[in-house]
Amino acid sequence: MAKGQNNLRDTTFETYPVLLTNYLQTHCIPVPELHTNDFTGFIKARQKLLLERISRITGHAIPTASAVEEGDDIPANIAHDSGLELIEVD
């Protein structure tokens, strides 16, 4: 077993929740939302955690839906990358 990894054979009833929580957090799983059975909150929290990690790793800001207000124009490159279709208005 690699150094720093927990051996499940040494896990006790008392230490298992901590081990499981740590494992879930390494996969960007929001544990409080998971425990409260809040699916919508879980998805939103996980999306935020994943986007933060991607942004940190790539060094680029990730545009979010909340960054664009209703009626604002979306730059063509973002619309294209998002699979959105641009509609030309006369």
Residue pairs with C-beta under 8 A, 6 or more apart in sequence:
1 7
6 19
8 19
11 19
21 31
24 31
24 34
25 31
28 46
28 49
28 50
28 53
29 46
30 41
30 42
30 45
30 46
30 49
32 45
33 41
33 42
33 45
33 46
34 42
51 62
51 64
54 62
55 61
55 62
63 78
68 74
74 82
74 84
74 86
76 86
79 85
79 86
80 86
